[in-house]
Amino acid sequence: MLKEHLSRVTLSVISRIVLGEKYFNESESGRSIVTVKEFQEMLDELFLLNGVLNIGDWIPWIAFLDLQGYVKRMKALRDKFDRFYDHVLEKHRARREAEDFVAKDMVDMLLRLVDDPDLEVKLGTDGIKGLTLDLIAGGTDTSATTMEWAMSEILRQPSIAKKATEELDRVIGRDGWVEEKDIPQLLYIDAIVKETMRLHPVAVLLAPHLALHDCNVAGYDIRRGTQVLVNAWSIGRDPNIWDAPEEFRPERFLGKAIDVKGQNFELLPFGSGRRMCAGYRLGLKMIRSSLANILHGFHWELPWNMKTEELNMEEVFGLTTPRKVPLVAVMEPRLPSHLY
């Protein structure tokens, strides 16, 4: 399944940025306390539990019964993450004691804040664990899910893959891989990413906002302090905004000044304003470069002589919107053998 490989790539990249190293092993035989598969399962459980409807939250006086078993699962998951992050923090604290210590990752920077006497709000161990978990969880599953949806749409329309590889061959050539400096020149790849985020936003409902003033929207009176939930999925499929909104057409973004930075309200995959996703730049870089390289490096086809119209495109609604049926694809190299 393609999602497993994409998740492994994004998890590896994010963990190196946030934690300084991978901290995961491919199998049980390694020295790490958790394997890639186990940590991915922990993240899957985290996203699932963040999106469930817990009866105890709505009827507090029966919360202690834990009728659905969610609280028990949350506590078990918390203990697993605690063991992992205790191991990470122990290694970082031991490294800080060295004379030639130089901060090189996000955990190092957060540990430095713990000792800062000028901070008005003190940062403790639990705070560091929470922040690093947010960074890793927010940057792995979301990026992998977006790329899986992009590949699903590309496999449904081979003409899109043809246009993308033609652009890649023209800009990059067949003698190397796509680098970060090449991304601004890959306009069609960028259009594919935007169209994927329009049709398949990972976060259907953006982070909750509060109305700052009394206002009227489409005839409805909204009082100050009302919690506002923005439905990015519906906006991206609104026929009053988009031509043929149910169709996947990357060309609609070519030559257009529509971006995903929160200023074009018809396309808000990362939100907008103060509550916009803080890691959107990193997420965009990871998605664009990864998608460009897997299209540049490999030919992709559906397995078992499957027809494009047979590909299941159902979604699973929750905190994120992954595919209901994981994507399975067949690939073969398209670059010279010495590059692999």
Secondary structure, 3 states (H helix, E strand, C coil): CHHHHHHHHHHHHHHHHHHCCCCCECCCCCCCCCEHHHHHHHHHHHHHHHHCCCHHHHCHHHHHHCCCCHHHHHHHHHHHHHHHHHHHHHHHHHHHCCCCCCCCCHHHHHHHHHCCCCCCCCCCHHHHHHHHHHHHHHHHHHHHHHHHHHHHHHHHCHHHHHHHHHHHHHHCCCCCCCCHHHHHHCHHHHHHHHHHHHHCCCCCECCCEECCCCEEECCEEECCCCEECCEHHHHHCCCCCCCCCCCCCHHHHCCCCCCCCCCCCCCCCCCCHHHCCCCHHHHHHHHHHHHHHHHHHEEEECCCCCCHHHCCCCECCCCCCCECCCCCCEEEECCCHHHC
